[in-house]
Amino acid sequence: MQVVGVDLFCGAGGLTHGLKKAGIKVAAGVDIDPACKYPYEVNNGAKFLHKSVSEVTGKHLLSYYPVGAVKLLAGCAPCQPFSKYAQGRPRDERWGLLYHFARLVDEMTPELVTMENVPELIKHEVYQEFKSKLLDSGYHVADKVMFGPDYGMAQTRRRLVLVASRLGEIDIIPATHKPAEYQTVRNAIAHLPSLNAGQTHHDDPLHRAGGLTEINLKRIRASKPNGTWRDWPADLIAKCHLKDSGKGYSSVYGRMSWDEPSPTMTTQCYGFGNGRFGHPEQDRAISLREAAILQSFPDEYKFADRPENYNLTTLGRMIGNAVPVRLGEVVGLSIRKHLTAVNHSWPIV
């Protein structure tokens, strides 16, 4: 039995690479960001389709599945419209992309469907409609908010994951790690060479740290792991943090702790002032490579083809937006377990 996937909103390939690690082939990925083409194709051996999901048809995507394959349609619609930071804002046009995901399921009737997004999505009507449509179409559905460290990620990311099957009951595998076994920042990145702020390592252009202004260099030197800007001398505290609106943002300009999982990686995780993204002991923000590893990308994962394309903003966006590779692997393992339970006589290749 050959299981083959197509990855909607594939980005740099986090979900695809995780499925691949679990032994599930992904034939193609769809994304609107042309910068994702190189990392997606070179690391995954899959075709990158530079299109909006709103533009593709089920007929087109079906051409990427071999005859007789068990079809998987996977994806993570852009999460920003549904995050807690977007609450109270006008409805984002990207909401509609989840309806296009549902449209493609309807046009393709794949045997398997999976999606992931921020936990807040579960409160939105668009998600409930997506789930109801799957159930009405004969799919068995399971969903769960997964906590990254419970599944071996060195990152406190929480994500809503849905898996669905037309073949029978399906579920997400139980947690693989207990709190005493959680992976830490030390486990993930302590092996990497030291860097200064603004430096790029000569052997790995992705091991690159953003620069720091003179005052931010003073601030990070005054910062303790898991501390806040309240630990600083008064002359280093930013005026915005003294206002009522800024007093709650205690984790910005913070250092990570070696012996705990990292905070959630974002599209600006390379910036010291954007969250608790300071290195535990070196006077700089984490590098792009460190951010990628905390997203569970392998150390050797390639993100750009030429040194001039190693842009902090572009690659930070790709890394922060990615589905963690380990999460994709967990989804893949859940699918393999399900297919084995459906029919023990089906070898999965």
Helices and strands as residue ranges (DSSP letters): E 3-8, H 14-21, E 25-31, G 34-36, H 37-44, E 47-50, H 58-62, E 70-75, G 80-82, G 84-86, G 93-95, H 96-108, E 112-117, G 119-123, H 125-136, E 140-147, G 148-151, E 158-165, G 179-181, H 185-189, E 200-201, E 204-208, H 214-221, G 229-231, G 234-236, H 239-242, G 272-274, H 288-294, G 307-309, H 312-321, H 325-342
